[in-house]
Amino acid sequence: MMSRAERSIFSNWWWTVDRWMLAALGMLMVLGLVLTLAGSPPVAERLGLTAFHFVNRQVLFLIPSAILLIATSFLSPRHVRRAALLVFLVGMALIVAALLFGHEVKGARRWIFGIQPSEFIKPAFVVLSAWAFSEGGRRRDVPANIFAIILLVGTIGPLMLQPDFGQTMLLSVVWASLFFAAGLHWMWVVGIGGVGFSGALLAYQFVPHVRARIEKFIDPAVGTSAGDTFQVDTAMESFISGGWFGKGPGEGTLKRVLPDSHTDFIFAVTGEEFGVIVCIGIVALFCFIVLRGLTSAMRNEDSFCRFASAGLVMLFGLQSCINMAVNVHLMPAKGMTLPFISYGGSSLISLALTMGFLVAVMRKRPKSEIMSRVDA
């Protein structure tokens, strides 16, 4: 056991890091591997791949993701900001490159060089927004609100051109929540709310696939094909079929006809094979992580760390809620993964970066360090 008197970098990290948070994230990663083992073989077989193709690739991405999470958690708040700025600039450059040169998948240009840059933009955007709002509260001569608005518009603009309305909505909600936490005037609330509502109406009016998803969510009978709601309907059948305790590992049958059983709808596979009880346990684990992160943010005396903690954990929690809500037909399909559980290399590594940033800004620091002026 390490002594608190020891002054090495590792011992300092060990006594200041939130070990309960790390344990919960480790549990999610292990669960993700187990559930990928349950949900991915049928998809691999349909694609003519070996049964454990996606499982092997999940392990391949999980190892560097775990290393990235731990390594990032060693960063100081100043280095978190610098790393976020670097990731943001590189990510935006790759998004523009994807728009110009990326291959089109399902009507969208989101991929380049085998990665989805928008996944890495999310944690960087949240950290930079937290930086802007914290500086605005600390220094009245800094036009933080204007900078934050420019940052939002500059980020969601390219995302909407891809188009990727799911990520746009997620980032906008987190940004608005941080703006609210920063003590915005009620006129800003009216203005931002009006812009958001207008944007939703315009997307419904002029983007065919957005309108189709909303209309099919409201009335499943809308549409020309019975397959329009096939995945959501099959997901609901999976929960019903599994009941409280599930059919048992490997005994699920509906996953064999569910196209995205290893990604967007892995929660439905969990319901069929392991039952609603296990699904509730997974929800509880997500709730623990979110509540612990928000509690830490509330107690943090450093304004940047407070905003960054709240924003990053909201990003994590909202993405989780959206995925699970789609699985139980409470929201239209969004194409978002379930953090650390769904298969996906870009998603897994970006989530490791997100939670690494979170653990870093949650670390306990001496009050003298918090009160001192932090250079950018």
C-alpha positions in Angstrom: 0.0 0.0 0.0 1.3 3.4 -1.0 2.0 5.9 1.7 0.4 9.4 1.6 3.8 10.8 2.5 5.3 9.5 -0.8 5.8 12.3 -3.3 6.0 10.4 -6.7 3.7 11.3 -9.6 1.8 8.0 -9.3 1.3 8.2 -5.5 0.0 11.8 -5.8 -2.4 10.6 -8.5 -3.6 7.6 -6.4 -4.5 9.7 -3.4 -6.2 12.5 -5.3 -8.1 10.5 -8.0 -11.7 9.3 -7.6 -11.2 5.6 -7.3 -14.9 4.8 -7.2 -15.4 6.5 -10.5 -12.5 4.5 -12.0 -14.0 1.3 -10.7 -17.4 2.1 -12.2 -15.8 2.9 -15.6 -13.8 -0.3 -15.4 -17.1 -2.3 -14.8 -18.7 -0.6 -17.8 -15.8 -1.7 -20.0 -16.0 -5.3 -18.8 -19.7 -5.3 -19.3 -19.2 -3.9 -22.8 -16.9 -6.8 -23.7 -19.4 -9.4 -22.3 -22.4 -7.8 -24.1 -20.4 -7.5 -27.4 -19.7 -11.2 -27.1 -23.5 -11.7 -26.8 -24.7 -9.3 -29.5 -22.1 -9.3 -32.3 -21.7 -12.9 -33.6 -24.9 -12.9 -35.6 -24.0 -9.6 -37.3 -20.5 -10.9 -38.1 -22.0 -14.1 -39.6 -24.4 -12.1 -41.8 -21.4 -10.1 -43.1 -19.4 -13.2 -43.8 -16.9 -12.6 -41.0 -15.7 -14.9 -38.3 -18.1 -15.2 -35.3 -15.8 -13.2 -32.9 -14.6 -10.6 -35.4 -16.3 -7.7 -33.5 -15.3 -9.1 -30.1 -11.6 -9.2 -31.2 -11.8 -5.7 -32.5 -13.5 -4.5 -29.3 -10.6 -5.9 -27.3 -8.1 -4.3 -29.7 -9.7 -0.9 -29.1 -10.4 -1.4 -25.4 -6.7 -1.8 -24.4 -5.5 1.6 -25.8 -8.8 3.2 -24.6 -8.1 2.1 -21.0 -4.5 3.3 -21.3 -5.7 6.7 -22.7 -8.2 7.1 -19.9 -5.6 6.5 -17.2 -3.0 8.6 -18.9 -5.4 11.6 -19.4 -6.4 11.5 -15.8 -2.9 12.5 -14.8 -3.3 15.8 -16.5 -3.5 19.1 -14.6 -6.4 21.5 -15.5 -4.1 23.6 -17.5 -2.9 20.6 -19.6 -6.5 19.4 -20.0 -7.4 22.8 -21.6 -4.3 22.6 -23.9 -5.1 19.0 -24.9 -8.7 19.8 -25.6 -7.7 22.8 -27.8 -5.3 20.5 -29.8 -8.0 17.8 -30.2 -10.6 20.3 -31.2 -8.4 21.9 -33.9 -7.3 18.5 -35.3 -10.9 17.2 -35.1 -12.4 20.2 -36.9 -9.8 19.9 -39.7 -10.7 16.2 -40.1 -14.5 17.0 -40.2 -13.9 19.5 -43.0 -11.7 16.9 -44.8 -14.5 14.3 -44.4 -17.0 16.8 -45.9 -14.8 17.3 -48.9 -13.2 13.9 -49.4 -14.9 11.4 -47.1 -17.0 8.5 -48.4 -20.8 8.8 -48.0 -22.5 6.3 -45.7 -26.3 6.3 -45.4 -26.5 9.8 -46.9 -23.9 11.4 -44.6 -20.1 12.2 -44.8 -18.9 11.5 -41.3 -15.9 9.2 -41.8 -12.3 9.8 -42.9 -9.2 7.6 -42.5 -11.4 5.1 -40.8 -12.4 7.4 -37.9 -15.4 9.6 -37.1 -13.9 13.0 -36.1 -17.1 14.3 -34.6 -16.7 11.8 -31.7 -13.5 13.4 -30.7 -14.8 16.9 -31.0 -17.4 16.4 -28.2 -15.1 16.2 -25.1 -12.9 18.9 -26.6 -15.8 21.2 -27.2 -17.2 20.8 -23.7 -13.8 21.6 -22.1 -13.3 24.7 -24.2 -16.9 25.9 -23.4 -16.2 25.3 -19.7 -13.0 27.3 -20.1 -14.9 30.2 -21.7 -17.6 30.3 -19.1 -15.1 30.1 -16.2 -13.0 32.9 -17.6 -16.2 35.0 -18.0 -17.1 34.6 -14.4 -13.5 35.3 -13.2 -12.7 38.3 -15.5 -15.4 40.8 -16.5 -13.2 42.1 -19.3 -13.5 38.8 -21.2 -16.4 38.5 -23.6 -17.1 34.9 -22.6 -20.7 34.8 -23.8 -19.8 36.0 -27.3 -16.8 33.6 -27.5 -19.0 30.7 -26.3 -21.6 31.4 -29.0 -19.0 31.6 -31.7 -17.6 28.3 -30.5 -21.0 26.7 -30.6 -21.9 28.0 -34.1 -18.4 27.1 -35.4 -18.7 23.6 -34.1 -22.3 22.6 -35.0 -22.2 24.3 -38.4 -19.9 21.6 -40.0 -21.8 18.8 -38.0 -25.1 19.9 -39.6 -23.5 19.9 -43.1 -22.5 16.2 -42.7 -25.4 16.0 -41.6 -25.3 14.7 -38.0 -28.3 16.2 -36.1 -27.9 13.7 -33.2 -24.4 15.0 -32.2 -25.6 18.6 -32.9 -28.5 18.2 -30.5 -26.3 16.6 -27.9 -23.6 19.3 -28.0 -26.2 22.1 -28.0 -28.0 20.7 -24.9 -24.8 20.4 -23.0 -23.6 23.9 -24.0 -27.0 25.4 -23.0 -26.8 23.6 -19.7 -23.3 25.1 -19.0 -24.6 28.5 -20.1 -27.4 28.2 -17.6 -25.1 27.1 -14.8 -22.9 30.1 -15.6 -25.8 32.4 -14.6 -27.1 33.6 -17.9 -29.7 36.4 -18.0 -33.3 35.4 -18.8 -33.1 37.2 -22.1 -30.4 34.8 -23.2 -32.8 31.9 -22.2 -35.5 33.3 -24.5 -33.0 33.9 -27.3 -31.3 30.5 -27.2 -34.6 28.7 -26.7 -36.0 30.5 -29.8 -33.0 29.7 -31.9 -33.1 26.0 -30.9 -36.8 25.7 -31.6 -36.5 27.4 -34.9 -33.6 25.1 -35.9 -35.7 22.1 -35.0 -38.6 23.4 -37.2 -36.2 24.1 -40.1 -34.7 20.6 -39.8 -38.2 19.0 -39.8 -39.3 21.2 -42.8 -36.2 20.8 -45.0 -34.4 17.6 -44.1 -36.3 14.6 -45.4 -34.8 11.9 -43.1 -35.3 14.1 -40.0 -39.0 14.5 -40.8 -39.3 10.8 -41.6 -37.9 9.8 -38.3 -40.1 12.1 -36.3 -43.2 11.2 -38.2 -42.5 7.5 -37.9 -41.8 7.9 -34.1 -45.1 9.7 -33.6 -47.1 7.3 -35.9 -45.4 4.0 -36.9 -47.9 3.5 -39.6 -46.5 6.5 -41.5 -44.1 5.5 -44.3 -44.1 3.4 -47.4 -42.3 0.3 -46.0 -43.1 -2.0 -43.1 -39.3 -2.1 -42.4 -39.2 1.6 -41.5 -39.5 0.8 -37.8 -38.2 -2.7 -37.9 -35.2 -2.2 -35.6 -37.2 -0.3 -32.9 -40.1 -2.9 -33.1 -37.6 -5.8 -32.8 -35.9 -4.1 -29.9 -39.2 -3.8 -28.0 -39.9 -7.4 -28.7 -36.5 -8.3 -27.3 -37.3 -6.8 -23.9 -40.7 -8.5 -23.9 -39.2 -11.8 -24.9 -36.5 -11.6 -22.2 -38.8 -10.7 -19.3 -37.3 -10.0 -15.9 -34.5 -12.6 -16.0 -33.8 -13.2 -19.6 -33.4 -16.3 -21.7 -29.7 -16.8 -20.8 -26.4 -15.9 -22.4 -26.3 -16.9 -26.1 -30.0 -18.0 -26.1 -31.4 -14.8 -27.7 -33.1 -15.2 -31.1 -34.2 -11.8 -32.1 -30.6 -10.5 -32.2 -30.2 -12.7 -35.3 -32.5 -10.4 -37.3 -31.5 -7.1 -35.6 -29.1 -5.3 -37.9 -27.4 -3.1 -35.3 -27.5 -5.6 -32.4 -23.8 -4.9 -31.6 -24.0 -1.1 -31.7 -27.1 1.1 -31.4 -29.4 -1.7 -30.1 -27.1 -3.7 -27.8 -29.2 -2.7 -24.8 -32.1 -4.6 -26.4 -29.9 -7.7 -26.8 -29.1 -7.3 -23.1 -32.8 -7.3 -22.3 -33.5 -10.5 -24.2 -30.6 -12.5 -22.9 -30.0 -11.2 -19.4 -33.4 -9.7 -18.6 -34.8 -6.4 -17.4 -33.1 -6.8 -14.0 -29.7 -6.6 -15.6 -30.8 -3.7 -17.7 -31.9 -1.8 -14.5 -28.4 -2.6 -13.0 -26.7 -1.1 -16.1 -28.9 2.0 -15.8 -28.0 2.2 -12.1 -24.3 2.1 -12.9 -24.7 5.0 -15.4 -26.7 6.9 -12.8 -23.9 6.4 -10.2 -21.3 7.8 -12.6 -23.4 10.8 -13.5 -24.5 11.6 -9.9 -20.9 11.2 -8.6 -19.6 13.5 -11.4 -22.3 16.2 -10.7 -21.7 16.0 -6.9 -18.0 16.5 -7.5 -18.7 19.4 -9.8 -21.0 21.0 -7.2 -18.3 20.8 -4.5 -15.4 21.9 -6.6 -14.1 25.4 -5.8 -12.3 25.9 -9.1 -14.7 27.4 -11.6 -13.1 25.7 -14.6 -13.0 22.3 -13.0 -16.6 22.8 -11.9 -17.9 23.6 -15.3 -15.8 21.0 -17.1 -16.9 18.2 -14.7 -20.5 19.1 -15.1 -20.3 19.4 -18.9 -18.3 16.2 -19.4 -20.5 14.1 -17.2 -23.7 15.5 -18.8 -22.3 14.6 -22.2 -21.7 11.1 -21.0 -25.1 10.8 -19.3 -27.2 12.3 -22.1 -25.6 10.1 -24.7 -26.4 7.1 -22.5 -30.0 8.2 -22.0 -30.5 8.8 -25.7 -29.3 5.4 -26.7 -31.4 3.6 -24.1 -34.5 5.8 -24.8 -34.2 4.8 -28.5 -34.1 1.2 -27.5 -37.3 1.4 -25.6 -39.0 3.6 -28.2 -39.1 6.8 -26.1 -37.1 8.8 -28.8 -36.7 8.6 -32.6 -33.5 6.8 -33.7 -30.4 8.9 -33.3 -27.5 6.5 -34.2 -25.7 7.0 -30.8 -23.7 4.3 -29.1 -24.2 3.2 -25.5 -21.0 4.4 -23.8 -18.3 1.7 -23.3 -20.9 -1.0 -24.1 -21.7 -0.6 -27.8 -19.1 -1.7 -30.4 -17.2 1.0 -32.1 -13.5 2.1 -32.2 -13.9 5.9 -32.6 -16.7 5.9 -29.9 -14.7 3.9 -27.4 -11.5 6.0 -27.7 -13.4 9.3 -27.6 -15.3 8.2 -24.5 -12.0 7.2 -22.9 -10.7 10.7 -23.6 -14.0 12.2 -22.3 -13.8 10.3 -19.0 -10.1 10.8 -18.7 -10.7 14.5 -18.8 -13.5 14.1 -16.3 -11.3 12.2 -13.8 -8.5 14.7 -14.3 -10.7 17.7 -13.4 -12.4 15.8 -10.5 -9.1 15.1 -8.7 -8.6 16.7 -5.3 -6.2 19.6 -5.2 -4.8 21.8 -2.5 -6.8 25.0 -1.9 -3.7 27.1 -2.6 -3.5 25.6 -6.0 -7.1 26.3 -6.7 -6.9 29.9 -5.5 -3.8 30.7 -7.5 -4.1 32.3 -10.9 -4.1 29.6 -13.6 -2.3 30.5 -16.8 -3.8 29.2 -20.0 
